[in-house]
Amino acid sequence: MAKTKEAAQLSYEQALSELKKIAEAIENESVSIDELADKVKRASELVEYCKEKLRNTEAELDKVIGKMGK
């Protein structure tokens, strides 16, 4: 995944919060047609970033839990 520099500097919670704000703005139709493509692109980047963070966390937890079982 090609991470944007801005997304890479966010915590999971910050990325999720920004994603929720974008979704809310689109749902409330407060995004102009000129901004829509950029907002959807940013939302897509944030979704991928959050998915990657979750996958990495899951892998780390699996390692820790695996070591506990030994």
Beta strands, then each sheet from edge to edge (+ up, - down):
end
